Amino acid sequence: MEKLVDKLLGNIPKDMAFPVNLPSKGKFYKSFNPAVGVKVRAMTFKDESNLVQRSNDSNFTPIDYILENCVQGVESDELLSMDILAILFKIREVSYGDDYKVTTECPHCDTDNVLDFKMSILPIKAVEDNIKDPREVHLPVTNVKAKVRFPRRADDKGFITNANNVWRFVESVGDCEDKAQIAELLNDPRFPLKDMKTLLANISLTDYGVGTEAEYSCCNEACQKISTVTMTIGADFFSVN
């Protein structure tokens, strides 16, 4: 007699991988094959159980687990932050459904508003074909050129969390490529704010990626004012919402 596990689970399609539209277009990944692209699989019950069971483990990061186990076509440590969000939203969509509800408090009247984000139609701003990594930028105050690169997941999981770490993403300033000297320069209290802002803007390129902002009209009939909310990945993002 055919085993129950084989009988039922055998009905699951063998190819359960879903393509992801990457803001970076995969341009900056050594492991990327344009003919194949990047795909994700839906989370399983076992995946969700692992997230719950290890939630109190200080050495366990749910996003790391998901990226390492549910992504195909690119090494997870190579991923840029703009692509990480696109991938996580796609995994959320194929695992739990297209809708994700967010509760936000109206800044004008303090009324709770429940908003419904649809993962499949979030706008994506892709990089232009002429953007490179690393790339050269002009620092307006010191009047020199610097070469910067994107943060990747291997760099503190792809995000700049401390201004003191900016030097890690600067390959050169002028003709200097020495990291110790670059760090000393950027951490010097005399280093111009305008130049630092230029570096940060060109390292992160936050104009690209998944659009997570939405306008809403307050549900309170006495208010109904327009406000903006940004969807974030909270503790309940990878769960039935």
Buried (B, 14 or more C-beta within 10 A) or exposed (E): EEEEEEEEEEEEEEEEBBEBBBBBBBBBBEEBEEEEBBBBBBBEEEBBEBBEEBEEEEEEEBBEBBBEBBBBBBBBBBBBBBBBBBBBBBBBBBBBEEEBEBEBEBEEBEBEBEBEBEBEEBEBBBBEEEBEBBBEBEBEEBEBEBBBBBBBBEBEBBEBEEEEBBBBBBBBBBEEEEEEEBBEBBEEEEBEEEBBEBBBEBBBBEEBBBEBEBEBEBBBEEBEEEBEBEBEBEEEBBBEB
